[in-house]
């Protein structure tokens, strides 16, 4: 199984475990409250959305990655389209970061 499929499967698994929140408002709330271990923003997200999350994650020292399309992220979570999501479990976040670092999708690697 290639890395992209592995990551999307992990997102689905973490979602079923209720360790992922998605959508701009929920992701922002997760980061600001300190629950977020990792943020993934779609490559299709607007420049404004990407900049906002990059700045916020840099400030709160949360790793952020650009990955996949809105449809791929949403499908992995059993939703329609998702431009951003926050992983709230350190184990899932570490596994996902390992896969994302292989793919070179990192925007910011603080933490």
ZAMARGU-4260 file (C-alpha; in steps of 0.2 Angstrom, whole numbers, plus 5000, padded with zeros to 4 digits):
<rodrens>
0) 5000/5000/5000 | 5007/5017/4995 | 5010/5031/5008 | 4995/5041/5002 | 4983/5027/5005
5) 4991/5023/5022 | 4989/5041/5028 | 4971/5042/5022 | 4967/5025/5031 | 4975/5032/5047
10) 4964/5048/5045 | 4949/5036/5044 | 4954/5026/5059 | 4958/5041/5069 | 4941/5048/5064
15) 4932/5033/5070 | 4942/5034/5086 | 4935/5051/5088 | 4953/5059/5088 | 4950/5070/5073
20) 4941/5086/5071 | 4938/5094/5055 | 4932/5111/5047 | 4940/5128/5049 | 4931/5133/5066
25) 4934/5116/5074 | 4952/5114/5069 | 4956/5132/5075 | 4947/5129/5092 | 4958/5113/5094
30) 4974/5121/5090 | 4971/5136/5101 | 4965/5125/5116 | 4981/5115/5115 | 4972/5098/5111
35) 4979/5097/5093 | 4995/5087/5090 | 4995/5089/5071 | 4986/5099/5058 | 4983/5094/5040
40) 4977/5107/5027 | 4972/5102/5010 | 4983/5107/4995 | 4967/5114/4987 | 4963/5126/5002
45) 4963/5144/4998 | 4979/5154/5001 | 4971/5164/5015 | 4966/5147/5024 | 4984/5140/5022
50) 4992/5156/5028 | 4980/5157/5043 | 4983/5139/5049 | 5002/5141/5045 | 5004/5156/5056
55) 4992/5149/5070 | 5002/5132/5070 | 5019/5141/5071 | 5013/5152/5085 | 5006/5137/5095
60) 5020/5125/5090 | 5009/5112/5081 | 5016/5103/5066 | 5006/5107/5050 | 5006/5098/5033
65) 4999/5102/5016 | 4992/5085/5010 | 4979/5079/4998 | 4963/5086/4990 | 4948/5092/4999
70) 4938/5077/4992 | 4952/5064/4998 | 4952/5071/5016 | 4933/5072/5017 | 4931/5054/5010
75) 4944/5047/5022 | 4933/5055/5036 | 4917/5049/5029 | 4912/5067/5025 | 4910/5077/5009
80) 4924/5090/5007 | 4936/5095/5021 | 4950/5108/5019 | 4957/5106/5036 | 4958/5094/5051
85) 4966/5092/5067 | 4973/5076/5075 | 4970/5076/5094 | 4980/5060/5098 | 4999/5059/5100
90) 5000/5042/5093 | 4990/5045/5077 | 4999/5061/5075 | 5016/5053/5076 | 5011/5039/5063
95) 5004/5052/5051 | 5019/5064/5053 | 5031/5049/5049 | 5021/5046/5033 | 5020/5064/5028
100) 5039/5067/5031 | 5042/5053/5019 | 5031/5062/5006 | 5039/5079/5010 | 5023/5087/5013
105) 5028/5098/5028 | 5025/5116/5029 | 5031/5118/5047 | 5040/5106/5059 | 5039/5114/5076
110) 5038/5103/5091
</rodrens>
